[in-house]
Every structure is written in structure tokens, then in C-alpha cells.
């Protein structure tokens, strides 16, 4: 399964950017579902595909920018 995720056509940087954009859109009030995105992000972190520190920092910045 991990090999399939690493062969995904979307690079790692765009995954973190997409998650950050989703959280930012939700925090700005748009009706986008953020919980499924964060669940998938947690699964990717558990498999070692995403960096927990980088994702946490990006999502935190998205929440602060929205305020």
C-alpha cells in the first residue's frame, strides 16, 4: 500500500498544500468537508508519507490566517 502512495502522481508538496487549502477554506466559512481530509492526512502521516510537523505547521498557519 505504501508503494502505491509513493507512486501517486501528486507530489508531497501538493498534498500538504491541498490539505492546507481545504482547512483554510473551511475556516473562512466555505461549506467544504474538512474532517475526511484530516482523516486521510492522519493515515498518510501514520504510513510515513507526510511529515507530521510540516502538516501541523501548515494547518496551524491556515487557521491563524483565517482569523
C-alpha angles and dihedrals in degrees: 000000000000091000090055091052092049090051091053112129091231111084121229094253092057092050092057090043092051092050091047092049091050092052092045092051090050092048090050089057104260114143098244122137109246101169096071089048092053091047090054090046090053091051091050090050091050090054092049096247096116129041110243093209094050093047093047092050094048094048091046091052090049091053093048093047091053091057 
